[in-house]
């Protein structure tokens, strides 16, 4: 038995409800990110230089 199965079995035997798997969880697509104003400014400038929105710029950086 793997670690996850063992942990779930243990939780169930103790009357606990295991959390939902992250892959099955529904996500809104919104993410709040807090950073220093200087970092925000620098990222906004970089996005502008590439001719894209800050959101598009950050998404590309996160996925790349």
BELVENVEN-V68554 format. One record per pair of residues at least 24 apart in sequence whose ideal C-beta (glycine too) atoms are under 6 Angstrom apart, sorted by sequence separation. I is the first residue (numbers start at 1). J is the second residue. D is the distance in Angstrom with one decimal. If there is no record, write none. Layout:
i=I j=J d=D
i=I j=J d=D
//
This chain:
none
//
